[in-house]
Amino acid sequence: MVALAFTTALADTCLVLAWGRVCTRFKIKRALEIVSLASILSALLCHLYSILPLAGVTALFVLASITAVIVPLALGATVPSCKKAKRRSTGEPRAIAASLVDVLAAPGLGLIVFAFVMAVMRTSFNQSQDAYLAMLALDATILLAYALLRKRRLSLRGGMHQTFLPLMAMLLLAVTSITATVGQGEQLATYLTYALYALAAILTLATLCAIANAGEFPSDAVFSLAVFLFAAASFTGQAFATVMGDHVTPIVVTIITTLYAFAMVFSSHIRYQRETQWTSSDENDRVEPTGQSNAGPTPASVRCAQLAETYNLTAREQEILSYLAEGHSGAYIADVLFVSPNTARTHIHNIYRKLEVSSREDILKLTKDRA
């Protein structure tokens, strides 16, 4: 039994890493679209499992398993991308570890709370699985529509993770409090719980794809850490629920939701402080974004391309130069590109050195010249 469990876990982990290498090809917008579609498909398959006869369930499971193995192999996900490898972090192990923690903090927390809460709620989850699947499909559909319709850049780390998720958590806490007071609305609280944590899971997976795509860290390292966090949180949640009993589940979920909302709000405050500190570190760095974030070439982007060719900027440096030309800070660039602040700062310093400038104000003047 132990050997079977170990083999299954190893196979699942290898499958996750293979799909992780596929996901390195997707930036955040496409990653959100694909993860949302996959979540809708997952909800549909799980619903079919509950209504099909045993023969149909077996056939569907075998087909899904074969597809999950063949697709990464067909897409050439067995070998890490050399294109990504050349952009990985270099430096002291301690600095690399700190950068990895900084980048994975918000999505990692989302993954942990999702796994822990679902494990703690395992009894009620088994009894209300349809509610969870409905909320998963609803969340995924809304996010898919949002990603398809949004024309401007996505910033999940500084947007939904630190704004929308805390608001949903506070709404859930309010409904739970009302339910405990008047004795009604338990079903609404259950649906909101599933909606909150399913949304956190979808955003987390999309963010992990974007982090792997950024190339600062190997995709295997990103997704291996994600698997470890998920497994550890699930094991801890199941052990806790076994010891404490199902009668404490609502209390535990309420506490976890409160802490999660507080952590997201606090991280938003830290992010704001970091951006303020970064901006104030240079007296000439106080410029407002121009708002040029829609698709399509602009005079500034054309000028950035010219400068990149003239001064031999890398593809990533040219990308960051375009953000600087719009007046964005280094903290914002780190959030949007899913890299650590240290990595963004290093790229910005390299750009300054190559272009022989010393501030974003100089960048704005240079990119507007002949734009």
Secondary structure, DSSP 8 states (H G I E B T S, - for coil): -HHHHHHHHHHHHHHHHHHHHHHTT--HHHHHHHHHHHHHHHHHHHHHHHHS-HHHHHHHHHHHHHHHHHHHHHTTTTS--HHHHTTS--S-HHHHHHHHHHHHHHHHHHHHHHHHHHHHTHHHHHHSHHHHHHHHHHHHHHHHHHHHH--S---TTTTIIIIIHHHHHHHHHHHHHHHHHHS--HHHHHHHHHHHHHHHHHHHHHHHHHHHHHTSS-HHHHHHHHHHHHHHHHHHHHHHHHHH-GGGHHHHHHHHHHHHHHHHHHHHHHHHHHHHHHHHTSTT---------SSS--HHHHHHHHHHHHTT--HHHHHHHHHHHTT--HHHHHHHHT--HHHHHHHHHHHHHHHT--SHHHHHHHHHTT-
